[in-house]
Amino acid sequence: AGVASGAMGGAGGDASARFAASAVGALLAELVSLPADVAKTRLQIQSTAAGTGARYSGFVDCILQTARSEGPLALWKGLVPALVRQVAYTSTSLVIYEPIRNFYQASFSGSASSASTDGPTYMQRLAAGGTAGAAAISVFNPAEVVKTQVQSHSAGNLPMREVISRVWAKDGLLGFWAGLRPNIARTFLVNAAELGTYDEAKSRLVPHLGNGLASHVGASGCAGFASACVSTPADVVKTRLMNAAGGAKQYRGMLHAGTRIIADEGALALYKGFLPICVRKLLWCTVFFVSYERVREAVNRVGPVADASR
């Protein structure tokens, strides 16, 4: 019952520890996995409509071409907005995930006694992860708009200031929330798959492997693969809409973008960049959750000592 009641960490009363742990984990995970994100973004924005040749033939070709033509550091384009987005968004998601999960558990379990002994169901964990992610990205969408445009720019470096000025001049404040609806849809799916699946997988692995590295890595792999599978179509639409912010509008909205992509490029175009997304998600989830668990444990271990010394 102890594992089931909260694989991510009990009653959820250590908000400061969750915030610090998720900030450190997101920082490390983003540094390690950003090259895959740059390749994913470039693969998704290239059109393969009839008569249009694709610049990149695949994930590895995109990585190699980018490094050769723009230098290896180009694989970390958009690092600053990416770090701002990930640290702020991920920390917020992790802080509010457990209270939301516990609320869903209390609201939708058959009785208070069964909720306390059986723990949250997988569906409750998925719903809580999705809700937390959607709420957080609604606030931090501007950082993703800037990151997307910086990463997709291949003609030298594109300063963040230039992107911000261009979007503001063309679309005003609302331009920074371009692609919000597909981003919410994508983030709901991503966070549901990542947080919900990690929480569920960890609760099932811990009784067999112990609450250590093996359980954390195994649960991270399950979470990363699930996230990549469910989120790629919404991610393609979101990337196209965000890349157009401050410029010519190719799509009228989320549904129009999705139908146009399918009509012009085929249904498989909605899975453009799946390999780099999968690689990134596996890397990101493993580095993030392993770091998160250790930093959270360390902060909670130090916390009582600091409180007792006052």
C-alpha positions in Angstrom: 0.0 0.0 0.0 2.9 2.3 0.7 4.2 2.2 -2.9 0.7 2.4 -4.4 -0.2 5.4 -2.3 2.3 7.6 -4.0 5.2 6.3 -6.1 6.3 9.9 -6.8 6.6 10.6 -3.1 3.9 10.2 -0.6 1.4 12.8 0.4 2.9 15.6 -1.7 3.7 17.9 1.2 7.3 18.6 0.1 6.5 21.2 -2.5 9.9 23.0 -2.1 11.8 19.7 -2.5 9.8 18.9 -5.6 10.4 22.3 -7.1 14.2 22.2 -6.5 14.5 18.6 -7.7 12.5 19.2 -10.9 14.4 22.4 -11.7 17.8 20.6 -11.4 16.5 17.6 -13.3 15.0 19.7 -16.1 18.3 21.7 -16.5 20.4 18.6 -16.8 18.0 16.7 -19.1 17.6 19.7 -21.4 21.4 20.1 -21.8 21.8 16.4 -22.7 18.8 16.1 -25.1 18.6 19.5 -26.8 20.4 18.3 -30.1 17.7 15.8 -30.6 15.1 18.6 -30.1 16.8 20.8 -32.7 16.8 18.0 -35.2 13.2 17.2 -34.5 12.1 20.8 -35.0 13.9 21.1 -38.3 12.5 17.8 -39.6 9.0 18.9 -38.6 9.0 22.2 -40.4 10.4 21.0 -43.7 7.6 20.4 -46.2 7.5 17.4 -48.4 4.5 18.5 -50.5 4.6 17.5 -54.2 7.4 19.3 -56.0 9.2 20.2 -52.8 12.4 18.4 -52.0 13.3 17.6 -48.4 16.5 19.1 -47.1 17.1 16.4 -44.6 16.7 12.7 -45.3 16.3 11.8 -41.6 17.4 12.3 -38.0 21.1 11.4 -38.4 21.4 13.4 -41.7 19.9 16.4 -40.0 22.3 16.2 -37.1 25.3 15.8 -39.4 24.2 18.5 -41.9 23.5 21.0 -39.1 26.9 20.3 -37.4 28.8 20.6 -40.7 27.2 23.7 -42.1 26.6 25.7 -38.9 29.1 24.2 -36.4 28.5 21.7 -33.6 27.2 24.4 -31.2 24.2 24.9 -33.6 22.9 21.7 -32.1 22.3 23.6 -28.9 20.4 26.5 -30.6 17.7 27.9 -28.5 19.4 26.7 -25.3 18.4 29.8 -23.2 14.6 29.8 -24.1 14.7 26.0 -23.9 16.1 26.1 -20.3 13.6 28.9 -19.3 10.7 26.9 -20.7 11.7 23.5 -19.3 12.8 24.7 -15.8 9.8 26.9 -15.3 7.2 24.6 -16.9 8.6 21.3 -15.4 9.0 22.7 -11.9 5.4 24.0 -12.0 4.1 20.7 -13.3 5.9 18.6 -10.7 4.8 20.8 -7.8 1.1 20.6 -8.8 1.0 17.0 -10.1 0.8 15.3 -6.7 -2.0 17.5 -5.2 -4.0 17.1 -8.5 -3.4 13.3 -8.4 -4.5 13.1 -4.8 -7.6 15.2 -5.6 -8.6 12.9 -8.4 -7.9 9.9 -6.2 -10.1 11.3 -3.5 -12.8 12.4 -5.9 -13.2 9.3 -8.1 -12.3 6.4 -5.8 -15.2 4.4 -4.5 -14.6 5.3 -0.8 -12.1 7.1 1.4 -10.8 3.8 2.8 -10.2 2.3 -0.6 -8.5 5.5 -1.8 -6.1 5.4 1.1 -5.2 1.7 0.8 -5.3 1.1 -3.0 -3.6 4.3 -4.1 -4.3 6.2 -7.3 -5.3 4.2 -10.4 -3.3 4.5 -13.7 -6.1 6.5 -15.2 -6.0 9.0 -12.3 -2.3 9.3 -12.7 -2.6 9.9 -16.4 -5.3 12.6 -15.9 -3.3 14.3 -13.1 -0.2 14.4 -15.3 -2.1 15.8 -18.2 -3.9 18.4 -16.2 -0.7 19.6 -14.5 1.1 19.9 -17.9 -1.7 21.7 -19.6 -2.0 24.3 -16.8 1.8 24.9 -16.7 2.3 25.3 -20.5 -0.6 27.8 -20.7 1.6 30.2 -18.7 5.0 29.4 -20.3 3.9 29.1 -24.0 5.9 32.3 -25.0 9.2 30.6 -24.2 8.4 27.8 -26.5 7.5 30.2 -29.4 10.9 31.8 -29.1 12.7 28.5 -28.8 11.0 27.1 -31.8 11.9 30.0 -34.1 15.5 30.1 -32.8 16.0 26.4 -33.4 14.5 26.4 -36.9 16.7 29.3 -38.1 19.6 27.9 -40.1 21.1 31.1 -41.5 23.4 31.9 -38.7 22.3 32.8 -35.1 18.9 34.4 -34.6 18.9 36.4 -31.3 16.0 36.0 -28.9 15.5 39.8 -29.0 14.9 39.7 -32.7 12.3 37.0 -32.4 10.5 38.8 -29.6 10.5 42.1 -31.5 9.3 40.5 -34.7 6.4 38.6 -33.0 5.4 41.6 -31.0 5.4 43.9 -34.1 3.4 41.6 -36.2 1.0 39.8 -33.8 1.2 41.7 -30.5 1.0 40.0 -27.2 -1.2 37.2 -28.5 1.6 36.2 -30.9 3.5 34.7 -28.0 0.6 32.3 -27.5 0.7 31.1 -31.1 0.1 27.3 -31.3 -1.3 27.3 -27.7 -4.2 24.9 -28.4 -2.1 22.2 -30.1 0.6 22.8 -27.4 -1.9 22.2 -24.7 -3.1 19.1 -26.4 0.5 17.9 -26.9 1.5 18.8 -23.4 -1.5 17.1 -21.9 -0.6 13.9 -23.7 3.2 14.3 -23.0 2.7 15.0 -19.3 0.0 12.3 -18.9 2.4 9.8 -20.5 5.5 10.9 -18.7 4.3 11.6 -15.2 1.4 9.2 -15.1 3.3 6.3 -16.7 6.5 6.9 -14.7 4.4 7.0 -11.5 2.5 3.8 -12.4 5.6 2.0 -13.7 7.7 2.9 -10.7 4.9 1.7 -8.3 5.0 -1.7 -10.1 8.8 -2.0 -10.4 9.7 -1.0 -6.8 8.4 -4.1 -5.1 10.6 -6.3 -7.4 13.7 -4.1 -7.9 13.6 -1.8 -4.8 13.3 2.0 -4.8 16.6 2.6 -6.5 18.4 3.2 -9.9 17.0 0.1 -11.6 13.4 1.1 -10.9 13.9 4.7 -11.8 15.6 3.9 -15.1 13.1 1.3 -16.0 10.1 3.5 -15.3 11.8 6.4 -17.2 12.1 4.3 -20.3 8.4 3.3 -20.2 7.5 7.0 -19.7 9.7 8.3 -22.5 8.5 5.8 -25.1 4.8 6.3 -24.2 5.3 10.0 -24.4 6.9 9.9 -27.9 4.1 7.6 -29.3 1.1 9.7 -28.2 2.5 13.2 -28.6 4.2 13.4 -32.0 1.2 14.4 -34.2 0.3 17.3 -31.9 3.9 18.2 -31.7 4.2 18.5 -35.5 1.1 20.8 -35.7 2.4 22.9 -32.7 5.8 23.3 -34.3 4.4 24.5 -37.7 2.1 27.0 -36.0 4.8 28.4 -33.7 7.3 28.7 -36.5 4.9 30.9 -38.4 4.4 33.4 -35.6 5.4 36.9 -36.7 5.5 35.8 -40.4 3.2 34.7 -43.2 0.3 32.6 -41.9 0.3 29.2 -43.7 -2.4 27.7 -41.4 -5.6 29.2 -39.9 -5.5 27.1 -36.8 -4.9 23.7 -35.2 -7.5 21.7 -37.2 -6.7 23.5 -40.5 -3.0 22.8 -40.0 -3.6 19.1 -39.3 -5.8 18.6 -42.3 -3.6 20.6 -44.6 -0.5 18.6 -43.5 -2.3 15.3 -44.2 -3.7 16.5 -47.5 -0.4 18.0 -48.8 2.1 15.5 -47.3 0.2 12.4 -46.2 -0.8 11.1 -42.8 2.7 9.9 -42.0 3.8 13.6 -42.0 2.2 13.9 -38.6 4.9 11.5 -37.4 7.8 13.6 -38.8 10.6 13.7 -36.3 9.4 10.6 -34.4 12.9 9.1 -34.1 14.5 12.3 -32.7 11.4 12.7 -30.4 11.8 9.1 -29.2 15.6 9.5 -28.6 15.0 12.8 -26.9 12.2 11.5 -24.7 14.2 8.4 -23.6 17.3 10.6 -22.8 15.2 13.4 -21.2 13.1 11.2 -19.0 16.0 9.0 -17.8 18.2 12.0 -16.9 15.3 14.0 -15.5 13.6 11.3 -13.3 16.9 9.8 -12.0 18.2 13.3 -11.1 14.8 14.3 -9.7 14.6 11.3 -7.4 18.0 11.9 -6.0 17.8 15.7 -5.5 14.4 15.4 -3.9 15.6 12.7 -1.5 18.6 14.9 -0.6 16.6 18.0 -0.1 14.1 16.1 2.1 17.0 14.6 4.1 18.5 18.1 4.7 15.2 19.8 5.4 14.5 18.3 8.8 18.0 18.9 9.9 17.8 22.6 8.9 14.4 23.0 10.6 15.7 21.4 13.8 18.7 23.7 14.0 16.5 26.8 14.1 
